[in-house]
Amino acid sequence: MTAMTTGSSSRADANRRRILDVALVELLRDPDASMDQIARAAGVVRRTVYGHFPSREALISTLVDGAVQALAEADAGARAGVGDPAEAVARSVLAIWEIADRYRLLVALAQRTVTVQGIRERLAPLRENKIQLLQRGLDEGVFSSPLPAPALAYVHEQMLFAVTEAVNDGLVTAQEAGRSATVTVLTAAGVPASTATELVAKVSGES
């Protein structure tokens, strides 16, 4: 590969990254932001944006992929080295919420352009990790549920989506939503509410 080709590729990669970064900001600010608005904000011509992303839906889909990757990394980092299943769930949900809160309007936007099934498919690896963690908790008696671990993982996932939508609709503040969602997820797994509240406070560094 020639130096000129390498330079062109580097510029193209930098342009793509910049477009994605700017698009995330613009779409969180204005969910109806057009490709023209995004191009102007990124300081490039509209043709450059379409050169990387053939449609607005393709751009949003790429942003969703990035969000899911960030969620998976946050989940893995939060659970690393944590032996207690309940604490692992608490740390995972709190870490995921910090990322999810950054992307919560994007999630609402994605539900208009990316099918719900498409979002579920993207979350499959993250869900599989949660299933294994929930199964371990059920086996050890830390969790108690009439649902098997795979079904309980779906319930947890939908609860987090629901809390995200509640924040978007102004029913709960983003500041309190993370801790509340974590307590709710733990109680849904059969952890007593008082125990869940104390654990979340401890993990959050509030006690």
C-alpha positions as CSV (number, residue, x, y, z in Angstrom):
1,M,0.0,0.0,0.0
2,T,1.4,3.4,-1.0
3,A,1.9,6.2,1.5
4,M,-0.8,8.2,-0.4
5,T,-3.3,5.3,-0.1
6,T,-2.5,4.9,3.6
7,G,-3.0,8.6,4.1
8,S,-6.3,8.6,2.3
9,S,-7.5,5.6,4.3
10,S,-6.5,7.3,7.6
11,R,-8.4,10.5,6.6
12,A,-11.4,8.4,5.7
13,D,-11.3,6.6,9.0
14,A,-10.9,9.9,10.9
15,N,-13.9,11.4,8.9
16,R,-16.0,8.3,9.7
17,R,-15.2,8.5,13.4
18,R,-15.9,12.2,13.5
19,I,-19.2,11.8,11.7
20,L,-20.2,9.1,14.3
21,D,-19.2,11.2,17.3
22,V,-21.0,14.3,16.0
23,A,-24.0,12.3,14.9
24,L,-24.4,10.9,18.4
25,V,-24.3,14.4,19.9
26,E,-26.7,15.8,17.3
27,L,-29.2,13.0,17.6
28,L,-29.2,13.1,21.4
29,R,-29.8,16.9,21.1
30,D,-32.4,16.6,18.3
31,P,-33.7,13.0,17.5
32,D,-35.0,14.4,14.2
33,A,-31.6,15.7,13.1
34,S,-31.2,15.2,9.4
35,M,-28.1,14.0,7.5
36,D,-27.6,17.6,6.3
37,Q,-27.5,18.9,9.9
38,I,-25.1,16.1,10.9
39,A,-22.8,16.9,7.9
40,R,-22.8,20.6,8.8
41,A,-22.0,19.9,12.4
42,A,-19.2,17.6,11.4
43,G,-17.8,20.2,9.1
44,V,-18.1,17.9,6.0
45,V,-20.2,18.0,2.9
46,R,-23.3,15.8,2.8
47,R,-21.8,13.6,0.1
48,T,-19.0,12.6,2.6
49,V,-21.6,11.5,5.2
50,Y,-23.4,9.4,2.6
51,G,-20.1,8.0,1.4
52,H,-19.7,6.3,4.8
53,F,-23.4,5.7,5.6
54,P,-25.8,5.2,2.7
55,S,-28.9,6.2,4.8
56,R,-29.8,7.8,8.1
57,E,-31.0,4.4,9.2
58,A,-27.5,2.9,8.5
59,L,-25.9,5.7,10.5
60,I,-28.2,5.1,13.5
61,S,-27.7,1.3,13.2
62,T,-23.9,1.8,13.4
63,L,-24.3,4.1,16.5
64,V,-26.5,1.4,18.1
65,D,-23.7,-1.2,17.4
66,G,-21.3,1.1,19.1
67,A,-23.6,1.5,22.1
68,V,-24.0,-2.3,22.5
69,Q,-20.3,-2.8,22.4
70,A,-19.9,-0.1,25.1
71,L,-22.5,-1.9,27.2
72,A,-20.8,-5.2,26.8
73,E,-17.5,-3.8,27.9
74,A,-19.1,-2.0,30.9
75,D,-20.8,-5.2,32.0
76,A,-17.6,-7.3,31.7
77,G,-15.6,-4.8,33.6
78,A,-18.1,-4.4,36.4
79,R,-18.4,-8.2,37.0
80,A,-14.7,-9.0,36.8
81,G,-13.6,-10.7,40.0
82,V,-16.9,-10.4,41.8
83,G,-17.9,-13.7,43.4
84,D,-21.4,-12.9,44.8
85,P,-24.0,-13.1,42.1
86,A,-26.2,-10.4,43.6
87,E,-23.3,-8.0,43.9
88,A,-22.2,-8.9,40.3
89,V,-25.7,-8.1,39.1
90,A,-25.8,-4.8,41.0
91,R,-22.4,-3.7,39.7
92,S,-23.3,-4.8,36.2
93,V,-26.6,-2.9,36.1
94,L,-25.1,0.3,37.6
95,A,-22.2,0.2,35.1
96,I,-24.6,-0.5,32.2
97,W,-26.9,2.3,33.4
98,E,-24.0,4.8,33.2
99,I,-23.5,3.9,29.6
100,A,-27.2,3.5,28.8
101,D,-28.0,6.9,30.3
102,R,-25.6,8.4,27.7
103,Y,-27.4,6.5,24.9
104,R,-31.0,6.5,26.3
105,L,-32.4,8.9,23.7
106,L,-30.5,7.0,21.0
107,V,-32.2,3.8,22.2
108,A,-35.6,5.4,21.9
109,L,-34.6,6.7,18.4
110,A,-33.3,3.3,17.4
111,Q,-36.7,1.7,18.2
112,R,-38.1,3.8,15.4
113,T,-35.5,2.8,12.8
114,V,-34.1,-0.5,14.0
115,T,-36.6,-3.3,14.7
116,V,-37.0,-4.3,18.3
117,Q,-35.9,-7.8,17.2
118,G,-32.8,-6.2,15.7
119,I,-31.9,-4.6,19.0
120,R,-32.5,-7.9,20.8
121,E,-30.2,-9.7,18.4
122,R,-27.5,-7.2,19.1
123,L,-27.9,-7.7,22.8
124,A,-27.7,-11.5,22.6
125,P,-24.0,-11.8,23.8
126,L,-24.7,-9.5,26.8
127,R,-27.9,-11.5,27.6
128,E,-26.0,-14.8,27.5
129,N,-23.6,-13.5,30.1
130,K,-26.6,-12.4,32.3
131,I,-28.2,-15.8,31.9
132,Q,-25.1,-17.5,33.2
133,L,-24.9,-15.1,36.2
134,L,-28.6,-15.5,37.0
135,Q,-28.3,-19.3,36.8
136,R,-25.4,-19.3,39.2
137,G,-27.4,-17.2,41.6
138,L,-30.4,-19.5,41.3
139,D,-28.2,-22.6,41.9
140,E,-26.6,-21.0,44.9
141,G,-29.9,-19.8,46.4
142,V,-29.0,-16.1,46.2
143,F,-31.8,-15.6,43.7
144,S,-35.3,-17.1,43.7
145,S,-37.7,-16.9,40.8
146,P,-40.4,-19.0,39.2
147,L,-38.8,-18.2,35.9
148,P,-35.8,-20.0,34.5
149,A,-32.7,-18.0,34.0
150,P,-33.1,-17.3,30.3
151,A,-36.7,-15.9,30.8
152,L,-35.5,-13.9,33.9
153,A,-32.8,-12.3,31.8
154,Y,-35.4,-11.2,29.3
155,V,-37.4,-9.7,32.1
156,H,-34.4,-7.8,33.4
157,E,-33.6,-6.5,29.9
158,Q,-37.2,-5.3,29.4
159,M,-37.2,-3.6,32.8
160,L,-34.1,-1.6,31.9
161,F,-35.7,-0.6,28.6
162,A,-38.8,0.4,30.5
163,V,-36.9,2.5,33.0
164,T,-35.0,4.2,30.1
165,E,-38.4,5.1,28.6
166,A,-39.6,6.4,31.9
167,V,-36.6,8.7,32.1
168,N,-37.2,9.9,28.5
169,D,-40.9,10.6,29.5
170,G,-39.8,12.6,32.6
171,L,-41.3,10.1,35.0
172,V,-38.1,9.6,36.9
173,T,-34.8,11.6,37.0
174,A,-31.7,10.1,35.3
175,Q,-29.9,10.7,38.6
176,E,-32.1,8.4,40.6
177,A,-33.0,6.0,37.8
178,G,-29.8,3.9,37.9
179,R,-30.0,3.0,41.5
180,S,-33.8,2.4,41.3
181,A,-33.4,0.2,38.3
182,T,-30.7,-1.8,40.0
183,V,-32.9,-2.4,43.1
184,T,-35.8,-3.3,40.9
185,V,-33.8,-5.8,38.9
186,L,-32.5,-7.5,42.1
187,T,-36.0,-7.7,43.6
188,A,-37.3,-9.2,40.4
189,A,-34.7,-12.0,41.0
190,G,-36.1,-12.6,44.4
191,V,-33.7,-10.5,46.5
192,P,-35.6,-8.9,49.5
193,A,-36.1,-5.2,48.8
194,S,-34.2,-4.1,52.0
195,T,-31.2,-6.3,51.1
196,A,-31.2,-5.0,47.5
197,T,-31.4,-1.4,48.6
198,E,-28.5,-1.9,51.1
199,L,-26.4,-3.7,48.5
200,V,-26.9,-1.0,45.8
201,A,-26.1,1.7,48.4
202,K,-22.9,-0.1,49.3
203,V,-21.9,-0.7,45.6
204,S,-22.7,2.9,44.8
205,G,-20.4,4.0,47.7
206,E,-23.3,5.7,49.6
207,S,-22.9,3.8,52.8
